[in-house]
Amino acid sequence: MPIFEYKCSNCGKTFETLELPGQENNVKCTNCGSDDLKKLISAPFLPSSVGKPANDEIRCCGSTAGAKDCTPGSCCGQQPE
């Protein structure tokens, strides 16, 4: 869904609105009705399963892989056998 976030330059309120393609949208502030708005860049929502490696939950040496005490290429600081 094309949901966009705006901030009103008049009253400072931040709000979201649905904008469908092909429809002319005259977006106005939901608080004061002003059309002096700035479109904000929002971080996209990604479900936790998107972009996660298949072995992300593998544990080694009793801690989660990639824990701060693990070094790249080893399992919790131990060299692979």
PDB file of N, CA, C and O in Angstrom:
ATOM      1  N   MET A   1       0.838  -1.177   0.000  1.00  0.00           N
ATOM      2  CA  MET A   1       0.000   0.000   0.000  1.00  0.00           C
ATOM      3  C   MET A   1       0.885   1.243   0.000  1.00  0.00           C
ATOM      4  O   MET A   1       1.860   1.319   0.749  1.00  0.00           O
ATOM      5  N   PRO A   2       0.550   2.195  -0.823  1.00  0.00           N
ATOM      6  CA  PRO A   2       1.345   3.424  -0.880  1.00  0.00           C
ATOM      7  C   PRO A   2       0.944   4.393   0.236  1.00  0.00           C
ATOM      8  O   PRO A   2       0.111   5.278   0.037  1.00  0.00           O
ATOM      9  N   ILE A   3       1.539   4.212   1.386  1.00  0.00           N
ATOM     10  CA  ILE A   3       1.270   5.100   2.521  1.00  0.00           C
ATOM     11  C   ILE A   3       2.457   6.032   2.656  1.00  0.00           C
ATOM     12  O   ILE A   3       3.603   5.586   2.732  1.00  0.00           O
ATOM     13  N   PHE A   4       2.179   7.335   2.686  1.00  0.00           N
ATOM     14  CA  PHE A   4       3.225   8.338   2.777  1.00  0.00           C
ATOM     15  C   PHE A   4       3.091   9.114   4.073  1.00  0.00           C
ATOM     16  O   PHE A   4       1.993   9.315   4.593  1.00  0.00           O
ATOM     17  N   GLU A   5       4.236   9.545   4.579  1.00  0.00           N
ATOM     18  CA  GLU A   5       4.274  10.310   5.828  1.00  0.00           C
ATOM     19  C   GLU A   5       4.594  11.765   5.503  1.00  0.00           C
ATOM     20  O   GLU A   5       5.481  12.051   4.698  1.00  0.00           O
ATOM     21  N   TYR A   6       3.872  12.667   6.128  1.00  0.00           N
ATOM     22  CA  TYR A   6       4.054  14.098   5.914  1.00  0.00           C
ATOM     23  C   TYR A   6       4.240  14.803   7.248  1.00  0.00           C
ATOM     24  O   TYR A   6       3.809  14.323   8.297  1.00  0.00           O
ATOM     25  N   LYS A   7       4.902  15.970   7.177  1.00  0.00           N
ATOM     26  CA  LYS A   7       5.004  16.839   8.339  1.00  0.00           C
ATOM     27  C   LYS A   7       4.490  18.207   7.920  1.00  0.00           C
ATOM     28  O   LYS A   7       4.905  18.746   6.895  1.00  0.00           O
ATOM     29  N   CYS A   8       3.590  18.762   8.710  1.00  0.00           N
ATOM     30  CA  CYS A   8       3.002  20.064   8.425  1.00  0.00           C
ATOM     31  C   CYS A   8       3.978  21.172   8.829  1.00  0.00           C
ATOM     32  O   CYS A   8       4.457  21.207   9.962  1.00  0.00           O
ATOM     33  N   SER A   9       4.264  22.071   7.893  1.00  0.00           N
ATOM     34  CA  SER A   9       5.154  23.203   8.184  1.00  0.00           C
ATOM     35  C   SER A   9       4.455  24.255   9.032  1.00  0.00           C
ATOM     36  O   SER A   9       5.114  25.083   9.661  1.00  0.00           O
ATOM     37  N   ASN A  10       3.127  24.230   9.054  1.00  0.00           N
ATOM     38  CA  ASN A  10       2.347  25.219   9.798  1.00  0.00           C
ATOM     39  C   ASN A  10       2.254  24.878  11.286  1.00  0.00           C
ATOM     40  O   ASN A  10       2.564  25.718  12.130  1.00  0.00           O
ATOM     41  N   CYS A  11       1.830  23.652  11.618  1.00  0.00           N
ATOM     42  CA  CYS A  11       1.617  23.288  13.024  1.00  0.00           C
ATOM     43  C   CYS A  11       2.614  22.258  13.542  1.00  0.00           C
ATOM     44  O   CYS A  11       2.675  22.020  14.749  1.00  0.00           O
ATOM     45  N   GLY A  12       3.413  21.629  12.639  1.00  0.00           N
ATOM     46  CA  GLY A  12       4.425  20.675  13.066  1.00  0.00           C
ATOM     47  C   GLY A  12       3.935  19.248  13.245  1.00  0.00           C
ATOM     48  O   GLY A  12       4.724  18.377  13.611  1.00  0.00           O
ATOM     49  N   LYS A  13       2.657  18.982  12.998  1.00  0.00           N
ATOM     50  CA  LYS A  13       2.111  17.628  13.164  1.00  0.00           C
ATOM     51  C   LYS A  13       2.647  16.703  12.071  1.00  0.00           C
ATOM     52  O   LYS A  13       2.764  17.100  10.912  1.00  0.00           O
ATOM     53  N   THR A  14       2.973  15.466  12.455  1.00  0.00           N
ATOM     54  CA  THR A  14       3.393  14.433  11.515  1.00  0.00           C
ATOM     55  C   THR A  14       2.244  13.437  11.387  1.00  0.00           C
ATOM     56  O   THR A  14       1.669  13.003  12.385  1.00  0.00           O
ATOM     57  N   PHE A  15       1.912  13.076  10.126  1.00  0.00           N
ATOM     58  CA  PHE A  15       0.803  12.152   9.901  1.00  0.00           C
ATOM     59  C   PHE A  15       1.063  11.337   8.641  1.00  0.00           C
ATOM     60  O   PHE A  15       1.915  11.685   7.824  1.00  0.00           O
ATOM     61  N   GLU A  16       0.310  10.239   8.497  1.00  0.00           N
ATOM     62  CA  GLU A  16       0.402   9.360   7.335  1.00  0.00           C
ATOM     63  C   GLU A  16      -0.878   9.438   6.535  1.00  0.00           C
ATOM     64  O   GLU A  16      -1.953   9.678   7.085  1.00  0.00           O
ATOM     65  N   THR A  17      -0.757   9.232   5.211  1.00  0.00           N
ATOM     66  CA  THR A  17      -1.937   9.215   4.362  1.00  0.00           C
ATOM     67  C   THR A  17      -1.745   8.199   3.243  1.00  0.00           C
ATOM     68  O   THR A  17      -0.625   7.972   2.785  1.00  0.00           O
ATOM     69  N   LEU A  18      -2.834   7.595   2.810  1.00  0.00           N
ATOM     70  CA  LEU A  18      -2.833   6.630   1.722  1.00  0.00           C
ATOM     71  C   LEU A  18      -2.978   7.389   0.415  1.00  0.00           C
ATOM     72  O   LEU A  18      -3.912   8.177   0.265  1.00  0.00           O
ATOM     73  N   GLU A  19      -2.070   7.170  -0.541  1.00  0.00           N
ATOM     74  CA  GLU A  19      -2.131   7.822  -1.847  1.00  0.00           C
ATOM     75  C   GLU A  19      -2.171   6.754  -2.921  1.00  0.00           C
ATOM     76  O   GLU A  19      -1.196   6.029  -3.120  1.00  0.00           O
ATOM     77  N   LEU A  20      -3.289   6.653  -3.611  1.00  0.00           N
ATOM     78  CA  LEU A  20      -3.449   5.662  -4.663  1.00  0.00           C
ATOM     79  C   LEU A  20      -2.957   6.217  -5.988  1.00  0.00           C
ATOM     80  O   LEU A  20      -3.191   7.390  -6.277  1.00  0.00           O
ATOM     81  N   PRO A  21      -2.279   5.409  -6.809  1.00  0.00           N
ATOM     82  CA  PRO A  21      -1.788   5.875  -8.097  1.00  0.00           C
ATOM     83  C   PRO A  21      -2.937   6.249  -9.024  1.00  0.00           C
ATOM     84  O   PRO A  21      -3.980   5.596  -9.030  1.00  0.00           O
ATOM     85  N   GLY A  22      -2.737   7.296  -9.801  1.00  0.00           N
ATOM     86  CA  GLY A  22      -3.745   7.725 -10.759  1.00  0.00           C
ATOM     87  C   GLY A  22      -4.831   8.603 -10.164  1.00  0.00           C
ATOM     88  O   GLY A  22      -5.675   9.120 -10.896  1.00  0.00           O
ATOM     89  N   GLN A  23      -4.826   8.776  -8.882  1.00  0.00           N
ATOM     90  CA  GLN A  23      -5.812   9.641  -8.241  1.00  0.00           C
ATOM     91  C   GLN A  23      -5.105  10.899  -7.760  1.00  0.00           C
ATOM     92  O   GLN A  23      -4.077  10.834  -7.086  1.00  0.00           O
ATOM     93  N   GLU A  24      -5.672  12.039  -8.117  1.00  0.00           N
ATOM     94  CA  GLU A  24      -5.073  13.296  -7.689  1.00  0.00           C
ATOM     95  C   GLU A  24      -5.369  13.499  -6.205  1.00  0.00           C
ATOM     96  O   GLU A  24      -6.526  13.564  -5.788  1.00  0.00           O
ATOM     97  N   ASN A  25      -4.321  13.594  -5.436  1.00  0.00           N
ATOM     98  CA  ASN A  25      -4.483  13.767  -3.996  1.00  0.00           C
ATOM     99  C   ASN A  25      -4.103  15.183  -3.594  1.00  0.00           C
ATOM    100  O   ASN A  25      -2.985  15.634  -3.839  1.00  0.00           O
ATOM    101  N   ASN A  26      -5.029  15.862  -2.986  1.00  0.00           N
ATOM    102  CA  ASN A  26      -4.747  17.170  -2.404  1.00  0.00           C
ATOM    103  C   ASN A  26      -4.615  16.947  -0.912  1.00  0.00           C
ATOM    104  O   ASN A  26      -5.578  17.095  -0.159  1.00  0.00           O
ATOM    105  N   VAL A  27      -3.417  16.592  -0.495  1.00  0.00           N
ATOM    106  CA  VAL A  27      -3.168  16.247   0.892  1.00  0.00           C
ATOM    107  C   VAL A  27      -3.159  17.507   1.737  1.00  0.00           C
ATOM    108  O   VAL A  27      -2.515  18.500   1.397  1.00  0.00           O
ATOM    109  N   LYS A  28      -3.879  17.448   2.836  1.00  0.00           N
ATOM    110  CA  LYS A  28      -3.927  18.550   3.790  1.00  0.00           C
ATOM    111  C   LYS A  28      -3.641  18.007   5.180  1.00  0.00           C
ATOM    112  O   LYS A  28      -3.906  16.840   5.468  1.00  0.00           O
ATOM    113  N   CYS A  29      -3.102  18.855   6.033  1.00  0.00           N
ATOM    114  CA  CYS A  29      -2.800  18.471   7.401  1.00  0.00           C
ATOM    115  C   CYS A  29      -4.066  18.024   8.114  1.00  0.00           C
ATOM    116  O   CYS A  29      -5.104  18.679   8.024  1.00  0.00           O
ATOM    117  N   THR A  30      -3.975  16.919   8.814  1.00  0.00           N
ATOM    118  CA  THR A  30      -5.128  16.393   9.544  1.00  0.00           C
ATOM    119  C   THR A  30      -5.417  17.192  10.807  1.00  0.00           C
ATOM    120  O   THR A  30      -6.475  17.030  11.415  1.00  0.00           O
ATOM    121  N   ASN A  31      -4.479  18.057  11.207  1.00  0.00           N
ATOM    122  CA  ASN A  31      -4.648  18.849  12.423  1.00  0.00           C
ATOM    123  C   ASN A  31      -5.176  20.252  12.118  1.00  0.00           C
ATOM    124  O   ASN A  31      -6.152  20.696  12.724  1.00  0.00           O
ATOM    125  N   CYS A  32      -4.523  20.956  11.169  1.00  0.00           N
ATOM    126  CA  CYS A  32      -4.885  22.358  10.926  1.00  0.00           C
ATOM    127  C   CYS A  32      -5.438  22.623   9.531  1.00  0.00           C
ATOM    128  O   CYS A  32      -5.945  23.714   9.269  1.00  0.00           O
ATOM    129  N   GLY A  33      -5.350  21.638   8.626  1.00  0.00           N
ATOM    130  CA  GLY A  33      -5.894  21.797   7.278  1.00  0.00           C
ATOM    131  C   GLY A  33      -4.945  22.480   6.293  1.00  0.00           C
ATOM    132  O   GLY A  33      -5.322  22.708   5.144  1.00  0.00           O
ATOM    133  N   SER A  34      -3.751  22.802   6.706  1.00  0.00           N
ATOM    134  CA  SER A  34      -2.776  23.460   5.837  1.00  0.00           C
ATOM    135  C   SER A  34      -2.305  22.509   4.741  1.00  0.00           C
ATOM    136  O   SER A  34      -2.261  21.294   4.931  1.00  0.00           O
ATOM    137  N   ASP A  35      -1.949  23.087   3.581  1.00  0.00           N
ATOM    138  CA  ASP A  35      -1.375  22.271   2.517  1.00  0.00           C
ATOM    139  C   ASP A  35       0.131  22.519   2.380  1.00  0.00           C
ATOM    140  O   ASP A  35       0.750  22.074   1.413  1.00  0.00           O
ATOM    141  N   ASP A  36       0.716  23.229   3.348  1.00  0.00           N
ATOM    142  CA  ASP A  36       2.159  23.474   3.381  1.00  0.00           C
ATOM    143  C   ASP A  36       2.817  22.294   4.096  1.00  0.00           C
ATOM    144  O   ASP A  36       3.111  22.353   5.290  1.00  0.00           O
ATOM    145  N   LEU A  37       3.041  21.215   3.329  1.00  0.00           N
ATOM    146  CA  LEU A  37       3.509  19.952   3.896  1.00  0.00           C
ATOM    147  C   LEU A  37       4.851  19.557   3.309  1.00  0.00           C
ATOM    148  O   LEU A  37       5.193  19.934   2.188  1.00  0.00           O
ATOM    149  N   LYS A  38       5.608  18.786   4.088  1.00  0.00           N
ATOM    150  CA  LYS A  38       6.868  18.217   3.624  1.00  0.00           C
ATOM    151  C   LYS A  38       6.720  16.707   3.676  1.00  0.00           C
ATOM    152  O   LYS A  38       6.387  16.144   4.719  1.00  0.00           O
ATOM    153  N   LYS A  39       6.972  16.045   2.536  1.00  0.00           N
ATOM    154  CA  LYS A  39       6.908  14.582   2.490  1.00  0.00           C
ATOM    155  C   LYS A  39       8.169  14.041   3.152  1.00  0.00           C
ATOM    156  O   LYS A  39       9.279  14.443   2.804  1.00  0.00           O
ATOM    157  N   LEU A  40       7.999  13.129   4.105  1.00  0.00           N
ATOM    158  CA  LEU A  40       9.120  12.545   4.836  1.00  0.00           C
ATOM    159  C   LEU A  40       9.524  11.222   4.222  1.00  0.00           C
ATOM    160  O   LEU A  40       8.713  10.542   3.594  1.00  0.00           O
ATOM    161  N   ILE A  41      10.772  10.862   4.407  1.00  0.00           N
ATOM    162  CA  ILE A  41      11.265   9.570   3.957  1.00  0.00           C
ATOM    163  C   ILE A  41      11.207   8.627   5.156  1.00  0.00           C
ATOM    164  O   ILE A  41      11.870   8.844   6.170  1.00  0.00           O
ATOM    165  N   SER A  42      10.418   7.599   5.019  1.00  0.00           N
ATOM    166  CA  SER A  42      10.229   6.643   6.110  1.00  0.00           C
ATOM    167  C   SER A  42      10.995   5.362   5.819  1.00  0.00           C
ATOM    168  O   SER A  42      11.177   4.988   4.661  1.00  0.00           O
ATOM    169  N   ALA A  43      11.434   4.703   6.860  1.00  0.00           N
ATOM    170  CA  ALA A  43      12.069   3.395   6.715  1.00  0.00           C
ATOM    171  C   ALA A  43      10.996   2.386   6.344  1.00  0.00           C
ATOM    172  O   ALA A  43       9.923   2.380   6.949  1.00  0.00           O
ATOM    173  N   PRO A  44      11.263   1.529   5.358  1.00  0.00           N
ATOM    174  CA  PRO A  44      10.258   0.546   4.967  1.00  0.00           C
ATOM    175  C   PRO A  44      10.100  -0.528   6.032  1.00  0.00           C
ATOM    176  O   PRO A  44      11.040  -0.844   6.761  1.00  0.00           O
ATOM    177  N   PHE A  45       8.912  -1.078   6.108  1.00  0.00           N
ATOM    178  CA  PHE A  45       8.653  -2.188   7.017  1.00  0.00           C
ATOM    179  C   PHE A  45       8.997  -3.475   6.295  1.00  0.00           C
ATOM    180  O   PHE A  45       8.529  -3.709   5.181  1.00  0.00           O
ATOM    181  N   LEU A  46       9.805  -4.306   6.915  1.00  0.00           N
ATOM    182  CA  LEU A  46      10.123  -5.622   6.371  1.00  0.00           C
ATOM    183  C   LEU A  46       9.829  -6.660   7.438  1.00  0.00           C
ATOM    184  O   LEU A  46      10.293  -6.536   8.571  1.00  0.00           O
ATOM    185  N   PRO A  47       9.062  -7.683   7.086  1.00  0.00           N
ATOM    186  CA  PRO A  47       8.846  -8.754   8.057  1.00  0.00           C
ATOM    187  C   PRO A  47      10.186  -9.341   8.479  1.00  0.00           C
ATOM    188  O   PRO A  47      11.154  -9.277   7.722  1.00  0.00           O
ATOM    189  N   SER A  48      10.251  -9.899   9.653  1.00  0.00           N
ATOM    190  CA  SER A  48      11.521 -10.399  10.183  1.00  0.00           C
ATOM    191  C   SER A  48      12.118 -11.509   9.327  1.00  0.00           C
ATOM    192  O   SER A  48      13.322 -11.754   9.406  1.00  0.00           O
ATOM    193  N   SER A  49      11.319 -12.183   8.519  1.00  0.00           N
ATOM    194  CA  SER A  49      11.840 -13.281   7.704  1.00  0.00           C
ATOM    195  C   SER A  49      12.476 -12.795   6.405  1.00  0.00           C
ATOM    196  O   SER A  49      13.201 -13.556   5.764  1.00  0.00           O
ATOM    197  N   VAL A  50      12.225 -11.547   5.998  1.00  0.00           N
ATOM    198  CA  VAL A  50      12.766 -11.030   4.741  1.00  0.00           C
ATOM    199  C   VAL A  50      14.227 -10.659   4.921  1.00  0.00           C
ATOM    200  O   VAL A  50      14.576  -9.925   5.846  1.00  0.00           O
ATOM    201  N   GLY A  51      15.072 -11.159   4.050  1.00  0.00           N
ATOM    202  CA  GLY A  51      16.478 -10.812   4.063  1.00  0.00           C
ATOM    203  C   GLY A  51      17.290 -11.488   5.151  1.00  0.00           C
ATOM    204  O   GLY A  51      18.453 -11.142   5.355  1.00  0.00           O
ATOM    205  N   LYS A  52      16.708 -12.433   5.844  1.00  0.00           N
ATOM    206  CA  LYS A  52      17.391 -13.127   6.929  1.00  0.00           C
ATOM    207  C   LYS A  52      18.052 -14.375   6.373  1.00  0.00           C
ATOM    208  O   LYS A  52      17.397 -15.146   5.672  1.00  0.00           O
ATOM    209  N   PRO A  53      19.313 -14.597   6.657  1.00  0.00           N
ATOM    210  CA  PRO A  53      19.943 -15.824   6.181  1.00  0.00           C
ATOM    211  C   PRO A  53      19.249 -17.062   6.748  1.00  0.00           C
ATOM    212  O   PRO A  53      18.716 -17.033   7.857  1.00  0.00           O
ATOM    213  N   ALA A  54      19.263 -18.133   5.985  1.00  0.00           N
ATOM    214  CA  ALA A  54      18.590 -19.365   6.401  1.00  0.00           C
ATOM    215  C   ALA A  54      19.156 -19.906   7.702  1.00  0.00           C
ATOM    216  O   ALA A  54      18.435 -20.546   8.468  1.00  0.00           O
ATOM    217  N   ASN A  55      20.432 -19.661   7.968  1.00  0.00           N
ATOM    218  CA  ASN A  55      21.059 -20.199   9.169  1.00  0.00           C
ATOM    219  C   ASN A  55      21.213 -19.141  10.260  1.00  0.00           C
ATOM    220  O   ASN A  55      22.073 -19.282  11.130  1.00  0.00           O
ATOM    221  N   ASP A  56      20.416 -18.108  10.232  1.00  0.00           N
ATOM    222  CA  ASP A  56      20.558 -17.006  11.172  1.00  0.00           C
ATOM    223  C   ASP A  56      20.360 -17.428  12.628  1.00  0.00           C
ATOM    224  O   ASP A  56      20.911 -16.799  13.531  1.00  0.00           O
ATOM    225  N   GLU A  57      19.599 -18.463  12.861  1.00  0.00           N
ATOM    226  CA  GLU A  57      19.314 -18.890  14.225  1.00  0.00           C
ATOM    227  C   GLU A  57      20.285 -19.967  14.721  1.00  0.00           C
ATOM    228  O   GLU A  57      20.141 -20.461  15.840  1.00  0.00           O
ATOM    229  N   ILE A  58      21.269 -20.332  13.898  1.00  0.00           N
ATOM    230  CA  ILE A  58      22.240 -21.356  14.308  1.00  0.00           C
ATOM    231  C   ILE A  58      23.035 -20.830  15.497  1.00  0.00           C
ATOM    232  O   ILE A  58      23.495 -19.688  15.505  1.00  0.00           O
ATOM    233  N   ARG A  59      23.183 -21.672  16.478  1.00  0.00           N
ATOM    234  CA  ARG A  59      23.955 -21.289  17.656  1.00  0.00           C
ATOM    235  C   ARG A  59      25.265 -22.070  17.671  1.00  0.00           C
ATOM    236  O   ARG A  59      25.317 -23.236  17.281  1.00  0.00           O
ATOM    237  N   CYS A  60      26.309 -21.409  18.125  1.00  0.00           N
ATOM    238  CA  CYS A  60      27.578 -22.091  18.269  1.00  0.00           C
ATOM    239  C   CYS A  60      28.135 -21.750  19.640  1.00  0.00           C
ATOM    240  O   CYS A  60      28.006 -20.618  20.104  1.00  0.00           O
ATOM    241  N   CYS A  61      28.731 -22.691  20.261  1.00  0.00           N
ATOM    242  CA  CYS A  61      29.359 -22.478  21.574  1.00  0.00           C
ATOM    243  C   CYS A  61      28.388 -21.877  22.584  1.00  0.00           C
ATOM    244  O   CYS A  61      28.803 -21.187  23.515  1.00  0.00           O
ATOM    245  N   GLY A  62      27.112 -22.138  22.402  1.00  0.00           N
ATOM    246  CA  GLY A  62      26.128 -21.661  23.362  1.00  0.00           C
ATOM    247  C   GLY A  62      25.669 -20.223  23.170  1.00  0.00           C
ATOM    248  O   GLY A  62      24.910 -19.712  23.993  1.00  0.00           O
ATOM    249  N   SER A  63      26.112 -19.551  22.098  1.00  0.00           N
ATOM    250  CA  SER A  63      25.632 -18.193  21.854  1.00  0.00           C
ATOM    251  C   SER A  63      25.149 -18.079  20.420  1.00  0.00           C
ATOM    252  O   SER A  63      25.410 -18.966  19.606  1.00  0.00           O
ATOM    253  N   THR A  64      24.456 -17.009  20.103  1.00  0.00           N
ATOM    254  CA  THR A  64      23.941 -16.798  18.765  1.00  0.00           C
ATOM    255  C   THR A  64      25.091 -16.516  17.818  1.00  0.00           C
ATOM    256  O   THR A  64      26.014 -15.778  18.163  1.00  0.00           O
ATOM    257  N   ALA A  65      25.045 -17.093  16.638  1.00  0.00           N
ATOM    258  CA  ALA A  65      26.089 -16.832  15.636  1.00  0.00           C
ATOM    259  C   ALA A  65      26.143 -15.338  15.374  1.00  0.00           C
ATOM    260  O   ALA A  65      25.104 -14.690  15.246  1.00  0.00           O
ATOM    261  N   GLY A  66      27.326 -14.798  15.295  1.00  0.00           N
ATOM    262  CA  GLY A  66      27.487 -13.370  15.060  1.00  0.00           C
ATOM    263  C   GLY A  66      27.486 -12.553  16.333  1.00  0.00           C
ATOM    264  O   GLY A  66      27.485 -11.324  16.274  1.00  0.00           O
ATOM    265  N   ALA A  67      27.486 -13.206  17.481  1.00  0.00           N
ATOM    266  CA  ALA A  67      27.527 -12.477  18.750  1.00  0.00           C
ATOM    267  C   ALA A  67      28.806 -11.670  18.822  1.00  0.00           C
ATOM    268  O   ALA A  67      29.777 -11.971  18.129  1.00  0.00           O
ATOM    269  N   LYS A  68      28.809 -10.636  19.667  1.00  0.00           N
ATOM    270  CA  LYS A  68      29.953  -9.728  19.693  1.00  0.00           C
ATOM    271  C   LYS A  68      31.271 -10.410  20.051  1.00  0.00           C
ATOM    272  O   LYS A  68      32.334  -9.906  19.689  1.00  0.00           O
ATOM    273  N   ASP A  69      31.227 -11.545  20.753  1.00  0.00           N
ATOM    274  CA  ASP A  69      32.472 -12.224  21.101  1.00  0.00           C
ATOM    275  C   ASP A  69      32.923 -13.191  20.017  1.00  0.00           C
ATOM    276  O   ASP A  69      33.996 -13.782  20.140  1.00  0.00           O
ATOM    277  N   CYS A  70      32.130 -13.373  18.950  1.00  0.00           N
ATOM    278  CA  CYS A  70      32.528 -14.231  17.833  1.00  0.00           C
ATOM    279  C   CYS A  70      33.256 -13.386  16.801  1.00  0.00           C
ATOM    280  O   CYS A  70      32.893 -12.233  16.568  1.00  0.00           O
ATOM    281  N   THR A  71      34.280 -13.957  16.183  1.00  0.00           N
ATOM    282  CA  THR A  71      35.002 -13.251  15.134  1.00  0.00           C
ATOM    283  C   THR A  71      34.614 -13.834  13.789  1.00  0.00           C
ATOM    284  O   THR A  71      34.266 -15.012  13.713  1.00  0.00           O
ATOM    285  N   PRO A  72      34.663 -13.036  12.717  1.00  0.00           N
ATOM    286  CA  PRO A  72      34.290 -13.545  11.395  1.00  0.00           C
ATOM    287  C   PRO A  72      35.127 -14.760  11.024  1.00  0.00           C
ATOM    288  O   PRO A  72      36.339 -14.771  11.238  1.00  0.00           O
ATOM    289  N   GLY A  73      34.484 -15.782  10.468  1.00  0.00           N
ATOM    290  CA  GLY A  73      35.171 -16.979  10.023  1.00  0.00           C
ATOM    291  C   GLY A  73      35.415 -17.992  11.116  1.00  0.00           C
ATOM    292  O   GLY A  73      36.007 -19.041  10.864  1.00  0.00           O
ATOM    293  N   SER A  74      34.971 -17.702  12.323  1.00  0.00           N
ATOM    294  CA  SER A  74      35.163 -18.670  13.401  1.00  0.00           C
ATOM    295  C   SER A  74      33.876 -18.801  14.194  1.00  0.00           C
ATOM    296  O   SER A  74      32.942 -18.015  14.039  1.00  0.00           O
ATOM    297  N   CYS A  75      33.852 -19.814  15.045  1.00  0.00           N
ATOM    298  CA  CYS A  75      32.688 -20.045  15.882  1.00  0.00           C
ATOM    299  C   CYS A  75      33.036 -19.591  17.288  1.00  0.00           C
ATOM    300  O   CYS A  75      33.756 -20.283  18.008  1.00  0.00           O
ATOM    301  N   CYS A  76      32.537 -18.449  17.674  1.00  0.00           N
ATOM    302  CA  CYS A  76      32.772 -17.888  19.010  1.00  0.00           C
ATOM    303  C   CYS A  76      34.261 -17.792  19.313  1.00  0.00           C
ATOM    304  O   CYS A  76      34.701 -18.106  20.419  1.00  0.00           O
ATOM    305  N   GLY A  77      35.035 -17.352  18.315  1.00  0.00           N
ATOM    306  CA  GLY A  77      36.449 -17.161  18.512  1.00  0.00           C
ATOM    307  C   GLY A  77      37.301 -18.370  18.235  1.00  0.00           C
ATOM    308  O   GLY A  77      38.528 -18.270  18.248  1.00  0.00           O
ATOM    309  N   GLN A  78      36.676 -19.542  17.979  1.00  0.00           N
ATOM    310  CA  GLN A  78      37.440 -20.757  17.699  1.00  0.00           C
ATOM    311  C   GLN A  78      37.580 -20.919  16.188  1.00  0.00           C
ATOM    312  O   GLN A  78      36.651 -20.623  15.437  1.00  0.00           O
ATOM    313  N   GLN A  79      38.708 -21.375  15.764  1.00  0.00           N
ATOM    314  CA  GLN A  79      38.932 -21.617  14.337  1.00  0.00           C
ATOM    315  C   GLN A  79      38.133 -22.827  13.909  1.00  0.00           C
ATOM    316  O   GLN A  79      38.068 -23.811  14.647  1.00  0.00           O
ATOM    317  N   PRO A  80      37.512 -22.782  12.715  1.00  0.00           N
ATOM    318  CA  PRO A  80      36.747 -23.944  12.239  1.00  0.00           C
ATOM    319  C   PRO A  80      37.663 -25.142  12.030  1.00  0.00           C
ATOM    320  O   PRO A  80      38.825 -24.989  11.653  1.00  0.00           O
ATOM    321  N   GLU A  81      37.136 -26.325  12.277  1.00  0.00           N
ATOM    322  CA  GLU A  81      37.945 -27.560  12.160  1.00  0.00           C
ATOM    323  C   GLU A  81      37.969 -28.041  10.735  1.00  0.00           C
ATOM    324  O   GLU A  81      38.594 -29.059  10.437  1.00  0.00           O
TER     325      GLU A  81
END
